Amino acid sequence: MSSPENLVYRRLNGNSNACFKVSLKDHIEIEEGVPRSVLYRRYEQKVVDKAVEQAIFKAKSEDKSGPNLFVQNDDFRIEEFYNGRPITLWEMRNPMI
């Protein structure tokens, strides 16, 4: 199961990071509660203070108000993957959303 051939990588959009959805292939069996997909986020540009951003992300993960944090270091973070879509420009500008 720990072979790279058992994984599927899909590049996602990211503004300051390289983001990838990393999933196990369908034929791989896993234990209940283990995620089939994670988000691999590789830090590429310094847009915000990384230490502050990492501390906030860790705190939000610990209090369950954000995605689960699996691994984090100075180069990348592996976190829970949420299916979704990017918000639209209209949604960003709409205070009700």
Biopython code that builds the backbone (N, CA, C, O; Angstrom):
import numpy as np
from Bio.PDB.StructureBuilder import StructureBuilder

atoms = [
    (1, "MET", "N", (0.823, -1.202, 0.000)),
    (1, "MET", "CA", (0.000, 0.000, 0.000)),
    (1, "MET", "C", (0.862, 1.259, 0.000)),
    (1, "MET", "O", (0.404, 2.291, -0.490)),
    (2, "SER", "N", (2.059, 1.227, 0.514)),
    (2, "SER", "CA", (2.862, 2.440, 0.623)),
    (2, "SER", "C", (3.661, 2.740, -0.641)),
    (2, "SER", "O", (4.620, 3.510, -0.588)),
    (3, "SER", "N", (3.294, 2.162, -1.753)),
    (3, "SER", "CA", (3.994, 2.379, -3.012)),
    (3, "SER", "C", (3.406, 3.580, -3.764)),
    (3, "SER", "O", (2.188, 3.752, -3.799)),
    (4, "PRO", "N", (4.268, 4.411, -4.365)),
    (4, "PRO", "CA", (3.761, 5.555, -5.149)),
    (4, "PRO", "C", (2.844, 5.136, -6.304)),
    (4, "PRO", "O", (2.011, 5.925, -6.749)),
    (5, "GLU", "N", (2.991, 3.908, -6.787)),
    (5, "GLU", "CA", (2.132, 3.432, -7.873)),
    (5, "GLU", "C", (0.679, 3.283, -7.430)),
    (5, "GLU", "O", (-0.213, 3.180, -8.272)),
    (6, "ASN", "N", (0.434, 3.271, -6.133)),
    (6, "ASN", "CA", (-0.920, 3.127, -5.603)),
    (6, "ASN", "C", (-1.606, 4.471, -5.367)),
    (6, "ASN", "O", (-2.698, 4.525, -4.801)),
    (7, "LEU", "N", (-0.965, 5.550, -5.800)),
    (7, "LEU", "CA", (-1.493, 6.890, -5.568)),
    (7, "LEU", "C", (-1.835, 7.581, -6.883)),
    (7, "LEU", "O", (-1.240, 7.311, -7.927)),
    (8, "VAL", "N", (-2.812, 8.479, -6.798)),
    (8, "VAL", "CA", (-3.198, 9.333, -7.923)),
    (8, "VAL", "C", (-2.968, 10.773, -7.469)),
    (8, "VAL", "O", (-3.417, 11.169, -6.393)),
    (9, "TYR", "N", (-2.268, 11.555, -8.293)),
    (9, "TYR", "CA", (-1.956, 12.950, -7.982)),
    (9, "TYR", "C", (-2.700, 13.846, -8.954)),
    (9, "TYR", "O", (-2.686, 13.611, -10.163)),
    (10, "ARG", "N", (-3.358, 14.885, -8.419)),
    (10, "ARG", "CA", (-4.034, 15.854, -9.282)),
    (10, "ARG", "C", (-3.660, 17.256, -8.828)),
    (10, "ARG", "O", (-3.888, 17.622, -7.675)),
    (11, "ARG", "N", (-3.087, 18.036, -9.731)),
    (11, "ARG", "CA", (-2.704, 19.414, -9.408)),
    (11, "ARG", "C", (-3.961, 20.263, -9.304)),
    (11, "ARG", "O", (-4.844, 20.188, -10.158)),
    (12, "LEU", "N", (-4.036, 21.067, -8.255)),
    (12, "LEU", "CA", (-5.160, 21.971, -8.029)),
    (12, "LEU", "C", (-4.672, 23.405, -8.183)),
    (12, "LEU", "O", (-3.468, 23.653, -8.237)),
    (13, "ASN", "N", (-5.600, 24.341, -8.254)),
    (13, "ASN", "CA", (-5.241, 25.753, -8.309)),
    (13, "ASN", "C", (-4.743, 26.207, -6.948)),
    (13, "ASN", "O", (-5.256, 25.777, -5.915)),
    (14, "GLY", "N", (-3.758, 27.064, -6.951)),
    (14, "GLY", "CA", (-3.251, 27.644, -5.723)),
    (14, "GLY", "C", (-2.580, 28.960, -6.045)),
    (14, "GLY", "O", (-1.881, 29.063, -7.054)),
    (15, "ASN", "N", (-2.774, 29.962, -5.218)),
    (15, "ASN", "CA", (-2.188, 31.272, -5.482)),
    (15, "ASN", "C", (-0.730, 31.359, -5.054)),
    (15, "ASN", "O", (0.118, 31.810, -5.823)),
    (16, "SER", "N", (-0.437, 30.934, -3.844)),
    (16, "SER", "CA", (0.925, 31.068, -3.340)),
    (16, "SER", "C", (1.565, 29.723, -3.030)),
    (16, "SER", "O", (2.725, 29.671, -2.621)),
    (17, "ASN", "N", (0.832, 28.642, -3.217)),
    (17, "ASN", "CA", (1.330, 27.304, -2.936)),
    (17, "ASN", "C", (1.025, 26.387, -4.109)),
    (17, "ASN", "O", (0.124, 26.648, -4.906)),
    (18, "ALA", "N", (1.795, 25.305, -4.200)),
    (18, "ALA", "CA", (1.463, 24.237, -5.140)),
    (18, "ALA", "C", (0.596, 23.258, -4.366)),
    (18, "ALA", "O", (1.040, 22.707, -3.358)),
    (19, "CYS", "N", (-0.627, 23.032, -4.817)),
    (19, "CYS", "CA", (-1.574, 22.170, -4.109)),
    (19, "CYS", "C", (-1.915, 20.962, -4.969)),
    (19, "CYS", "O", (-2.173, 21.082, -6.167)),
    (20, "PHE", "N", (-1.910, 19.796, -4.332)),
    (20, "PHE", "CA", (-2.210, 18.556, -5.017)),
    (20, "PHE", "C", (-3.192, 17.733, -4.203)),
    (20, "PHE", "O", (-3.054, 17.619, -2.985)),
    (21, "LYS", "N", (-4.173, 17.166, -4.865)),
    (21, "LYS", "CA", (-5.023, 16.156, -4.244)),
    (21, "LYS", "C", (-4.308, 14.825, -4.463)),
    (21, "LYS", "O", (-4.038, 14.440, -5.601)),
    (22, "VAL", "N", (-4.006, 14.131, -3.379)),
    (22, "VAL", "CA", (-3.320, 12.843, -3.444)),
    (22, "VAL", "C", (-4.301, 11.798, -2.930)),
    (22, "VAL", "O", (-4.748, 11.858, -1.785)),
    (23, "SER", "N", (-4.631, 10.838, -3.791)),
    (23, "SER", "CA", (-5.645, 9.833, -3.463)),
    (23, "SER", "C", (-5.102, 8.432, -3.665)),
    (23, "SER", "O", (-4.234, 8.191, -4.503)),
    (24, "LEU", "N", (-5.640, 7.514, -2.871)),
    (24, "LEU", "CA", (-5.357, 6.103, -3.092)),
    (24, "LEU", "C", (-6.182, 5.615, -4.270)),
    (24, "LEU", "O", (-7.328, 6.031, -4.439)),
    (25, "LYS", "N", (-5.617, 4.746, -5.077)),
    (25, "LYS", "CA", (-6.378, 4.147, -6.175)),
    (25, "LYS", "C", (-7.526, 3.324, -5.593)),
    (25, "LYS", "O", (-7.443, 2.824, -4.472)),
    (26, "ASP", "N", (-8.598, 3.195, -6.376)),
    (26, "ASP", "CA", (-9.830, 2.567, -5.901)),
    (26, "ASP", "C", (-9.639, 1.137, -5.413)),
    (26, "ASP", "O", (-10.356, 0.708, -4.510)),
    (27, "HIS", "N", (-8.711, 0.396, -5.970)),
    (27, "HIS", "CA", (-8.562, -1.011, -5.598)),
    (27, "HIS", "C", (-7.836, -1.208, -4.259)),
    (27, "HIS", "O", (-7.765, -2.332, -3.761)),
    (28, "ILE", "N", (-7.305, -0.145, -3.679)),
    (28, "ILE", "CA", (-6.586, -0.233, -2.410)),
    (28, "ILE", "C", (-7.591, -0.216, -1.262)),
    (28, "ILE", "O", (-8.403, 0.703, -1.152)),
    (29, "GLU", "N", (-7.532, -1.232, -0.412)),
    (29, "GLU", "CA", (-8.422, -1.288, 0.756)),
    (29, "GLU", "C", (-7.751, -0.597, 1.936)),
    (29, "GLU", "O", (-6.545, -0.724, 2.150)),
    (30, "ILE", "N", (-8.566, 0.143, 2.702)),
    (30, "ILE", "CA", (-8.056, 0.849, 3.878)),
    (30, "ILE", "C", (-8.995, 0.633, 5.042)),
    (30, "ILE", "O", (-10.136, 0.205, 4.869)),
    (31, "GLU", "N", (-8.501, 0.936, 6.230)),
    (31, "GLU", "CA", (-9.317, 0.832, 7.431)),
    (31, "GLU", "C", (-10.361, 1.937, 7.447)),
    (31, "GLU", "O", (-10.155, 3.008, 6.876)),
    (32, "GLU", "N", (-11.476, 1.673, 8.101)),
    (32, "GLU", "CA", (-12.521, 2.682, 8.249)),
    (32, "GLU", "C", (-11.965, 3.877, 9.015)),
    (32, "GLU", "O", (-11.240, 3.715, 9.997)),
    (33, "GLY", "N", (-12.306, 5.060, 8.562)),
    (33, "GLY", "CA", (-11.856, 6.285, 9.210)),
    (33, "GLY", "C", (-10.563, 6.851, 8.642)),
    (33, "GLY", "O", (-10.188, 7.980, 8.959)),
    (34, "VAL", "N", (-9.878, 6.078, 7.805)),
    (34, "VAL", "CA", (-8.652, 6.552, 7.167)),
    (34, "VAL", "C", (-9.044, 7.252, 5.863)),
    (34, "VAL", "O", (-9.764, 6.671, 5.050)),
    (35, "PRO", "N", (-8.584, 8.490, 5.648)),
    (35, "PRO", "CA", (-8.999, 9.200, 4.433)),
    (35, "PRO", "C", (-8.396, 8.587, 3.173)),
    (35, "PRO", "O", (-7.245, 8.152, 3.170)),
    (36, "ARG", "N", (-9.186, 8.558, 2.109)),
    (36, "ARG", "CA", (-8.686, 8.081, 0.806)),
    (36, "ARG", "C", (-7.916, 9.172, 0.084)),
    (36, "ARG", "O", (-7.090, 8.890, -0.784)),
    (37, "SER", "N", (-8.190, 10.425, 0.445)),
    (37, "SER", "CA", (-7.539, 11.562, -0.213)),
    (37, "SER", "C", (-7.065, 12.555, 0.832)),
    (37, "SER", "O", (-7.691, 12.734, 1.876)),
    (38, "VAL", "N", (-5.938, 13.201, 0.527)),
    (38, "VAL", "CA", (-5.417, 14.284, 1.360)),
    (38, "VAL", "C", (-5.006, 15.422, 0.435)),
    (38, "VAL", "O", (-4.876, 15.239, -0.775)),
    (39, "LEU", "N", (-4.805, 16.585, 1.012)),
    (39, "LEU", "CA", (-4.298, 17.734, 0.281)),
    (39, "LEU", "C", (-2.829, 17.906, 0.648)),
    (39, "LEU", "O", (-2.481, 18.061, 1.819)),
    (40, "TYR", "N", (-1.973, 17.876, -0.371)),
    (40, "TYR", "CA", (-0.545, 18.134, -0.185)),
    (40, "TYR", "C", (-0.300, 19.569, -0.653)),
    (40, "TYR", "O", (-0.511, 19.897, -1.821)),
    (41, "ARG", "N", (0.145, 20.413, 0.270)),
    (41, "ARG", "CA", (0.359, 21.836, -0.018)),
    (41, "ARG", "C", (1.853, 22.128, 0.140)),
    (41, "ARG", "O", (2.389, 22.070, 1.246)),
    (42, "ARG", "N", (2.512, 22.438, -0.965)),
    (42, "ARG", "CA", (3.934, 22.776, -0.941)),
    (42, "ARG", "C", (4.059, 24.297, -0.978)),
    (42, "ARG", "O", (3.573, 24.951, -1.902)),
    (43, "TYR", "N", (4.713, 24.844, 0.033)),
    (43, "TYR", "CA", (4.884, 26.296, 0.112)),
    (43, "TYR", "C", (5.855, 26.744, -0.981)),
    (43, "TYR", "O", (6.958, 26.211, -1.095)),
    (44, "GLU", "N", (5.436, 27.733, -1.790)),
    (44, "GLU", "CA", (6.285, 28.199, -2.879)),
    (44, "GLU", "C", (6.601, 29.682, -2.817)),
    (44, "GLU", "O", (7.699, 30.088, -3.197)),
    (45, "GLN", "N", (5.675, 30.496, -2.353)),
    (45, "GLN", "CA", (5.912, 31.935, -2.292)),
    (45, "GLN", "C", (5.612, 32.425, -0.889)),
    (45, "GLN", "O", (4.717, 31.920, -0.211)),
    (46, "LYS", "N", (6.367, 33.407, -0.475)),
    (46, "LYS", "CA", (6.129, 33.987, 0.845)),
    (46, "LYS", "C", (5.156, 35.147, 0.704)),
    (46, "LYS", "O", (5.546, 36.261, 0.352)),
    (47, "VAL", "N", (3.886, 34.873, 0.984)),
    (47, "VAL", "CA", (2.849, 35.893, 0.900)),
    (47, "VAL", "C", (2.482, 36.376, 2.299)),
    (47, "VAL", "O", (2.242, 37.563, 2.516)),
    (48, "VAL", "N", (2.442, 35.449, 3.234)),
    (48, "VAL", "CA", (2.125, 35.764, 4.625)),
    (48, "VAL", "C", (3.239, 35.202, 5.503)),
    (48, "VAL", "O", (4.076, 34.430, 5.034)),
    (49, "ASP", "N", (3.249, 35.586, 6.762)),
    (49, "ASP", "CA", (4.214, 35.042, 7.710)),
    (49, "ASP", "C", (3.903, 33.558, 7.904)),
    (49, "ASP", "O", (2.871, 33.206, 8.476)),
    (50, "LYS", "N", (4.790, 32.699, 7.431)),
    (50, "LYS", "CA", (4.545, 31.254, 7.452)),
    (50, "LYS", "C", (4.336, 30.726, 8.869)),
    (50, "LYS", "O", (3.470, 29.879, 9.088)),
    (51, "ALA", "N", (5.110, 31.209, 9.826)),
    (51, "ALA", "CA", (4.979, 30.730, 11.203)),
    (51, "ALA", "C", (3.603, 31.061, 11.769)),
    (51, "ALA", "O", (2.994, 30.237, 12.452)),
    (52, "VAL", "N", (3.118, 32.254, 11.489)),
    (52, "VAL", "CA", (1.789, 32.654, 11.965)),
    (52, "VAL", "C", (0.709, 31.811, 11.281)),
    (52, "VAL", "O", (-0.202, 31.305, 11.936)),
    (53, "GLU", "N", (0.822, 31.667, 9.954)),
    (53, "GLU", "CA", (-0.161, 30.881, 9.198)),
    (53, "GLU", "C", (-0.184, 29.435, 9.675)),
    (53, "GLU", "O", (-1.258, 28.848, 9.807)),
    (54, "GLN", "N", (0.982, 28.851, 9.936)),
    (54, "GLN", "CA", (1.049, 27.470, 10.414)),
    (54, "GLN", "C", (0.443, 27.335, 11.808)),
    (54, "GLN", "O", (-0.256, 26.360, 12.088)),
    (55, "ALA", "N", (0.702, 28.293, 12.673)),
    (55, "ALA", "CA", (0.149, 28.262, 14.027)),
    (55, "ALA", "C", (-1.379, 28.359, 13.992)),
    (55, "ALA", "O", (-2.069, 27.644, 14.719)),
    (56, "ILE", "N", (-1.901, 29.247, 13.142)),
    (56, "ILE", "CA", (-3.354, 29.386, 13.018)),
    (56, "ILE", "C", (-3.961, 28.108, 12.470)),
    (56, "ILE", "O", (-4.980, 27.639, 12.978)),
    (57, "PHE", "N", (-3.346, 27.533, 11.430)),
    (57, "PHE", "CA", (-3.877, 26.310, 10.843)),
    (57, "PHE", "C", (-3.887, 25.177, 11.877)),
    (57, "PHE", "O", (-4.864, 24.435, 11.982)),
    (58, "LYS", "N", (-2.807, 25.052, 12.631)),
    (58, "LYS", "CA", (-2.724, 24.000, 13.658)),
    (58, "LYS", "C", (-3.804, 24.192, 14.715)),
    (58, "LYS", "O", (-4.457, 23.228, 15.115)),
    (59, "ALA", "N", (-3.998, 25.422, 15.168)),
    (59, "ALA", "CA", (-5.024, 25.701, 16.186)),
    (59, "ALA", "C", (-6.420, 25.385, 15.662)),
    (59, "ALA", "O", (-7.235, 24.808, 16.381)),
    (60, "LYS", "N", (-6.705, 25.762, 14.404)),
    (60, "LYS", "CA", (-8.025, 25.484, 13.824)),
    (60, "LYS", "C", (-8.234, 23.979, 13.661)),
    (60, "LYS", "O", (-9.355, 23.495, 13.817)),
    (61, "SER", "N", (-7.183, 23.241, 13.353)),
    (61, "SER", "CA", (-7.281, 21.790, 13.251)),
    (61, "SER", "C", (-7.563, 21.174, 14.622)),
    (61, "SER", "O", (-8.419, 20.300, 14.760)),
    (62, "GLU", "N", (-6.836, 21.640, 15.622)),
    (62, "GLU", "CA", (-6.993, 21.081, 16.967)),
    (62, "GLU", "C", (-8.372, 21.349, 17.560)),
    (62, "GLU", "O", (-8.913, 20.501, 18.271)),
    (63, "ASP", "N", (-8.952, 22.527, 17.275)),
    (63, "ASP", "CA", (-10.278, 22.803, 17.841)),
    (63, "ASP", "C", (-11.412, 22.363, 16.906)),
    (63, "ASP", "O", (-12.582, 22.658, 17.151)),
    (64, "LYS", "N", (-11.045, 21.655, 15.833)),
    (64, "LYS", "CA", (-12.006, 21.049, 14.893)),
    (64, "LYS", "C", (-12.817, 22.078, 14.102)),
    (64, "LYS", "O", (-13.881, 21.753, 13.575)),
    (65, "SER", "N", (-12.324, 23.313, 14.015)),
    (65, "SER", "CA", (-13.015, 24.320, 13.205)),
    (65, "SER", "C", (-12.375, 24.474, 11.825)),
    (65, "SER", "O", (-12.752, 25.359, 11.057)),
    (66, "GLY", "N", (-11.422, 23.625, 11.519)),
    (66, "GLY", "CA", (-10.764, 23.635, 10.214)),
    (66, "GLY", "C", (-10.390, 22.222, 9.824)),
    (66, "GLY", "O", (-10.660, 21.281, 10.570)),
    (67, "PRO", "N", (-9.775, 22.059, 8.671)),
    (67, "PRO", "CA", (-9.374, 20.723, 8.217)),
    (67, "PRO", "C", (-8.369, 20.088, 9.180)),
    (67, "PRO", "O", (-7.606, 20.787, 9.846)),
    (68, "ASN", "N", (-8.380, 18.764, 9.245)),
    (68, "ASN", "CA", (-7.403, 18.052, 10.062)),
    (68, "ASN", "C", (-6.005, 18.268, 9.505)),
    (68, "ASN", "O", (-5.796, 18.236, 8.292)),
    (69, "LEU", "N", (-5.066, 18.484, 10.387)),
    (69, "LEU", "CA", (-3.660, 18.616, 10.028)),
    (69, "LEU", "C", (-2.992, 17.274, 10.285)),
    (69, "LEU", "O", (-3.060, 16.752, 11.398)),
    (70, "PHE", "N", (-2.341, 16.707, 9.260)),
    (70, "PHE", "CA", (-1.657, 15.428, 9.413)),
    (70, "PHE", "C", (-0.158, 15.617, 9.607)),
    (70, "PHE", "O", (0.431, 15.015, 10.505)),
    (71, "VAL", "N", (0.467, 16.452, 8.768)),
    (71, "VAL", "CA", (1.911, 16.711, 8.841)),
    (71, "VAL", "C", (2.150, 18.151, 8.405)),
    (71, "VAL", "O", (1.512, 18.645, 7.476)),
    (72, "GLN", "N", (3.081, 18.819, 9.092)),
    (72, "GLN", "CA", (3.417, 20.189, 8.710)),
    (72, "GLN", "C", (4.884, 20.432, 9.022)),
    (72, "GLN", "O", (5.366, 20.070, 10.095)),
    (73, "ASN", "N", (5.602, 21.054, 8.072)),
    (73, "ASN", "CA", (6.975, 21.482, 8.324)),
    (73, "ASN", "C", (7.225, 22.770, 7.537)),
    (73, "ASN", "O", (6.277, 23.391, 7.054)),
    (74, "ASP", "N", (8.473, 23.170, 7.405)),
    (74, "ASP", "CA", (8.773, 24.442, 6.736)),
    (74, "ASP", "C", (8.575, 24.399, 5.227)),
    (74, "ASP", "O", (8.524, 25.449, 4.587)),
    (75, "ASP", "N", (8.463, 23.204, 4.644)),
    (75, "ASP", "CA", (8.363, 23.074, 3.190)),
    (75, "ASP", "C", (6.971, 22.714, 2.690)),
    (75, "ASP", "O", (6.605, 23.079, 1.573)),
    (76, "PHE", "N", (6.186, 22.001, 3.503)),
    (76, "PHE", "CA", (4.884, 21.530, 3.036)),
    (76, "PHE", "C", (3.959, 21.240, 4.207)),
    (76, "PHE", "O", (4.366, 21.224, 5.369)),
    (77, "ARG", "N", (2.692, 21.009, 3.855)),
    (77, "ARG", "CA", (1.680, 20.596, 4.834)),
    (77, "ARG", "C", (0.803, 19.548, 4.166)),
    (77, "ARG", "O", (0.464, 19.670, 2.989)),
    (78, "ILE", "N", (0.439, 18.519, 4.920)),
    (78, "ILE", "CA", (-0.523, 17.523, 4.462)),
    (78, "ILE", "C", (-1.736, 17.655, 5.360)),
    (78, "ILE", "O", (-1.644, 17.548, 6.583)),
    (79, "GLU", "N", (-2.884, 17.892, 4.721)),
    (79, "GLU", "CA", (-4.096, 18.196, 5.469)),
    (79, "GLU", "C", (-5.283, 17.449, 4.888)),
    (79, "GLU", "O", (-5.210, 16.860, 3.810)),
    (80, "GLU", "N", (-6.370, 17.490, 5.629)),
    (80, "GLU", "CA", (-7.617, 16.863, 5.186)),
    (80, "GLU", "C", (-8.082, 17.499, 3.882)),
    (80, "GLU", "O", (-8.001, 18.715, 3.711)),
    (81, "PHE", "N", (-8.566, 16.674, 2.972)),
    (81, "PHE", "CA", (-9.062, 17.169, 1.689)),
    (81, "PHE", "C", (-10.568, 17.311, 1.753)),
    (81, "PHE", "O", (-11.273, 16.388, 2.160)),
    (82, "TYR", "N", (-11.059, 18.475, 1.346)),
    (82, "TYR", "CA", (-12.493, 18.723, 1.231)),
    (82, "TYR", "C", (-12.849, 18.844, -0.242)),
    (82, "TYR", "O", (-12.202, 19.594, -0.972)),
    (83, "ASN", "N", (-13.862, 18.123, -0.689)),
    (83, "ASN", "CA", (-14.376, 18.332, -2.037)),
    (83, "ASN", "C", (-15.120, 19.655, -2.049)),
    (83, "ASN", "O", (-15.840, 19.975, -1.103)),
    (84, "GLY", "N", (-14.957, 20.400, -3.082)),
    (84, "GLY", "CA", (-15.637, 21.683, -3.170)),
    (84, "GLY", "C", (-15.312, 22.363, -4.489)),
    (84, "GLY", "O", (-14.893, 21.723, -5.453)),
    (85, "ARG", "N", (-15.512, 23.660, -4.508)),
    (85, "ARG", "CA", (-15.222, 24.451, -5.698)),
    (85, "ARG", "C", (-14.717, 25.809, -5.248)),
    (85, "ARG", "O", (-15.011, 26.246, -4.136)),
    (86, "PRO", "N", (-13.960, 26.477, -6.104)),
    (86, "PRO", "CA", (-13.540, 27.836, -5.758)),
    (86, "PRO", "C", (-14.752, 28.765, -5.709)),
    (86, "PRO", "O", (-15.712, 28.582, -6.457)),
    (87, "ILE", "N", (-14.702, 29.755, -4.830)),
    (87, "ILE", "CA", (-15.796, 30.716, -4.811)),
    (87, "ILE", "C", (-15.628, 31.677, -5.988)),
    (87, "ILE", "O", (-14.519, 31.917, -6.464)),
    (88, "THR", "N", (-16.735, 32.208, -6.434)),
    (88, "THR", "CA", (-16.718, 33.126, -7.574)),
    (88, "THR", "C", (-16.373, 34.540, -7.104)),
    (88, "THR", "O", (-16.410, 34.834, -5.910)),
    (89, "LEU", "N", (-16.044, 35.394, -8.042)),
    (89, "LEU", "CA", (-15.772, 36.786, -7.731)),
    (89, "LEU", "C", (-17.004, 37.433, -7.097)),
    (89, "LEU", "O", (-16.881, 38.212, -6.152)),
    (90, "TRP", "N", (-18.188, 37.110, -7.614)),
    (90, "TRP", "CA", (-19.422, 37.645, -7.044)),
    (90, "TRP", "C", (-19.567, 37.211, -5.591)),
    (90, "TRP", "O", (-19.948, 38.020, -4.745)),
    (91, "GLU", "N", (-19.269, 35.951, -5.285)),
    (91, "GLU", "CA", (-19.370, 35.451, -3.903)),
    (91, "GLU", "C", (-18.372, 36.154, -2.986)),
    (91, "GLU", "O", (-18.684, 36.456, -1.835)),
    (92, "MET", "N", (-17.169, 36.412, -3.502)),
    (92, "MET", "CA", (-16.156, 37.101, -2.693)),
    (92, "MET", "C", (-16.602, 38.508, -2.322)),
    (92, "MET", "O", (-16.295, 38.995, -1.234)),
    (93, "ARG", "N", (-17.325, 39.158, -3.224)),
    (93, "ARG", "CA", (-17.727, 40.555, -3.002)),
    (93, "ARG", "C", (-19.065, 40.682, -2.287)),
    (93, "ARG", "O", (-19.454, 41.785, -1.905)),
    (94, "ASN", "N", (-19.769, 39.587, -2.102)),
    (94, "ASN", "CA", (-21.082, 39.617, -1.497)),
    (94, "ASN", "C", (-20.960, 39.434, 0.018)),
    (94, "ASN", "O", (-20.591, 38.350, 0.471)),
    (95, "PRO", "N", (-21.260, 40.467, 0.812)),
    (95, "PRO", "CA", (-21.116, 40.362, 2.266)),
    (95, "PRO", "C", (-22.024, 39.313, 2.919)),
    (95, "PRO", "O", (-21.744, 38.848, 4.023)),
    (96, "MET", "N", (-23.094, 38.950, 2.244)),
    (96, "MET", "CA", (-24.014, 37.938, 2.803)),
    (96, "MET", "C", (-23.383, 36.546, 2.737)),
    (96, "MET", "O", (-23.762, 35.663, 3.506)),
    (97, "ILE", "N", (-22.448, 36.345, 1.850)),
    (97, "ILE", "CA", (-21.802, 35.043, 1.705)),
    (97, "ILE", "C", (-20.546, 34.994, 2.539)),
    (97, "ILE", "O", (-19.853, 33.977, 2.553)),
]
sb = StructureBuilder()
sb.init_structure("model")
sb.init_model(0)
sb.init_chain("A")
sb.init_seg("    ")
for serial, (resi, resn, name, xyz) in enumerate(atoms, 1):
    if name == "N":
        sb.init_residue(resn, " ", resi, " ")
    sb.init_atom(name, np.array(xyz, "f"), 0.0, 1.0, " ", f" {name:<3s}", serial, name[0])
structure = sb.get_structure()
